[in-house]
């Protein structure tokens, strides 16, 4: 695994989530980036799940799983706290982000992208934030704003993205 932070640059994330066998099988597959809009590379290297930013290769999160007949449970987790690599410092934000990434990118569930701590987002900066974090608009409100504000340009872009992925 590339760019895993040293132990002294990690903070305990405090996650203890359990996943069913089917969910864990999906999680184990990871997420492989294929284009610029894919912002995360998520790799399972038994028993660890690593979350790397796809462009920089910086590893931001690590989760260690223990398996049982009931599925798998996160028994250890950390977040990168090397300020040269990752500047966020709020554990609750990082916990919410990991859960969002698993739910949205890995399990295909509707999920709410957590807002960055201490930042007030306008509708436009929310759209930019969503794109920078996951490569797409994740909320209906942001989609509606962009469609109303930017109209046909936004629709043409979405159509292009849908044709590419479909």
C-alpha positions as CSV (number, residue, x, y, z in Angstrom):
1,X,0.0,0.0,0.0
2,X,1.4,3.3,-1.0
3,X,1.5,6.4,1.1
4,X,0.1,4.9,4.3
5,X,1.0,7.5,7.0
6,X,3.4,6.5,9.8
7,X,1.9,5.5,13.1
8,X,2.7,8.9,14.7
9,X,0.7,10.6,11.9
10,X,-2.5,8.6,12.6
11,X,-5.4,9.4,14.9
12,X,-7.9,6.8,16.1
13,X,-11.1,7.1,14.1
14,X,-13.2,5.2,16.6
15,X,-15.4,3.3,14.1
16,X,-17.0,0.0,15.1
17,X,-19.5,-0.7,12.3
18,X,-20.7,-4.2,11.4
19,X,-21.6,-5.2,7.9
20,X,-23.5,-8.3,6.7
21,X,-21.7,-10.9,4.6
22,X,-23.1,-9.5,1.4
23,X,-22.2,-5.9,2.3
24,X,-18.7,-7.0,3.3
25,X,-18.2,-8.9,0.0
26,X,-19.1,-5.6,-1.8
27,X,-16.7,-3.7,0.4
28,X,-13.9,-6.2,-0.2
29,X,-14.1,-5.4,-4.0
30,X,-13.0,-1.9,-3.3
31,X,-13.2,1.1,-5.7
32,X,-10.9,1.4,-8.7
33,X,-10.6,4.8,-10.3
34,X,-11.0,4.8,-14.1
35,X,-11.3,8.5,-15.0
36,X,-10.7,12.0,-13.5
37,X,-14.1,12.1,-11.9
38,X,-13.2,9.1,-9.7
39,X,-11.7,10.8,-6.6
40,X,-11.0,7.7,-4.5
41,X,-9.1,4.5,-4.8
42,X,-10.3,2.1,-2.1
43,X,-8.4,-1.1,-1.7
44,X,-8.9,-4.1,0.5
45,X,-5.7,-5.8,1.6
46,X,-6.8,-8.4,4.1
47,X,-7.7,-7.4,6.9
48,X,-7.3,-3.7,6.0
49,X,-9.4,-1.4,3.9
50,X,-7.5,1.7,2.7
51,X,-9.0,4.9,1.3
52,X,-6.6,6.8,-1.0
53,X,-7.2,10.0,-2.9
54,X,-6.9,8.8,-6.5
55,X,-4.9,11.8,-7.9
56,X,-2.3,12.1,-5.1
57,X,-2.2,8.5,-3.9
58,X,-2.3,9.8,-0.3
59,X,-3.9,7.4,2.1
60,X,-6.5,9.2,4.2
61,X,-8.3,6.4,6.1
62,X,-7.6,2.8,7.2
63,X,-10.1,0.3,8.6
64,X,-9.2,-3.2,9.9
65,X,-12.0,-5.8,9.8
66,X,-12.6,-8.9,11.8
67,X,-14.9,-11.5,10.1
68,X,-17.5,-13.7,11.7
69,X,-20.5,-15.7,10.6
70,X,-22.6,-12.6,10.9
71,X,-20.3,-10.6,8.5
72,X,-17.5,-8.3,9.4
73,X,-16.9,-5.6,12.0
74,X,-14.5,-2.7,11.9
75,X,-12.3,-3.3,15.0
76,X,-9.6,-0.7,14.3
77,X,-9.6,2.5,12.3
78,X,-7.4,5.5,11.8
79,X,-7.3,8.8,9.9
80,X,-4.2,10.5,8.4
81,X,-3.1,13.4,10.5
82,X,0.0,14.4,8.6
83,X,-0.7,18.0,7.9
84,X,1.4,17.9,4.8
85,X,-1.0,15.3,3.4
86,X,-4.4,15.9,4.9
87,X,-5.6,19.0,6.7
88,X,-8.9,18.1,8.2
89,X,-8.8,17.7,12.0
90,X,-12.4,16.9,13.1
91,X,-12.9,13.3,14.0
92,X,-16.7,13.5,13.6
93,X,-16.3,14.8,10.0
94,X,-13.9,12.0,9.2
95,X,-16.2,9.3,10.7
96,X,-19.1,10.7,8.6
97,X,-16.9,10.8,5.5
98,X,-15.8,7.2,5.8
99,X,-19.4,6.1,6.3
100,X,-20.5,8.2,3.3
101,X,-17.8,6.7,1.1
102,X,-18.7,3.1,2.1
103,X,-22.5,3.7,1.7
104,X,-22.4,5.8,-1.5
105,X,-19.4,4.5,-3.5
106,X,-19.1,0.9,-2.3
107,X,-22.7,-0.2,-1.3
108,X,-24.6,2.0,-3.8
109,X,-26.8,3.6,-1.2
110,X,-28.3,7.0,-1.0
111,X,-26.1,8.9,1.5
112,X,-25.5,12.5,2.6
113,X,-22.0,13.9,2.0
114,X,-20.9,15.6,5.2
115,X,-20.2,19.3,5.0
116,X,-16.7,20.3,5.8
117,X,-16.3,21.5,9.3
118,X,-16.3,25.3,10.0
119,X,-17.3,26.2,6.4
120,X,-20.5,27.7,5.3
121,X,-21.3,26.5,1.8
122,X,-23.3,28.3,-0.8
123,X,-25.3,26.3,-3.3
124,X,-22.5,26.8,-5.8
125,X,-19.6,25.9,-3.5
126,X,-21.6,22.9,-2.3
127,X,-21.7,21.7,-5.9
128,X,-17.9,22.3,-6.3
129,X,-17.3,20.5,-2.9
130,X,-19.4,17.5,-3.9
131,X,-17.5,17.2,-7.2
132,X,-14.1,17.5,-5.6
133,X,-14.9,14.9,-3.0
134,X,-16.7,12.2,-5.1
135,X,-16.7,13.5,-8.7
136,X,-20.4,14.0,-9.0
137,X,-23.4,15.9,-7.5
138,X,-24.7,13.8,-4.6
139,X,-27.8,15.7,-3.5
140,X,-31.1,16.5,-5.2
141,X,-30.9,20.1,-3.9
142,X,-27.5,20.6,-5.5
143,X,-28.7,19.1,-8.8
144,X,-31.8,21.3,-8.8
145,X,-29.7,24.4,-8.1
146,X,-27.3,23.7,-10.9
147,X,-30.0,22.9,-13.3
148,X,-31.9,26.1,-12.5
149,X,-28.8,28.2,-12.4
150,X,-26.9,26.9,-15.3
151,X,-29.7,25.3,-17.3
152,X,-28.7,23.7,-20.7
153,X,-25.0,23.8,-20.0
154,X,-25.5,21.6,-16.9
155,X,-28.0,19.3,-18.7
156,X,-25.5,18.8,-21.6
157,X,-22.7,18.0,-19.1
158,X,-24.9,15.4,-17.3
159,X,-26.0,13.9,-20.6
160,X,-22.3,13.5,-21.6
161,X,-21.5,11.9,-18.2
162,X,-24.5,9.5,-18.5
163,X,-23.5,8.5,-22.1
164,X,-20.0,7.8,-20.9
165,X,-21.1,5.7,-18.0
166,X,-24.1,4.0,-19.6
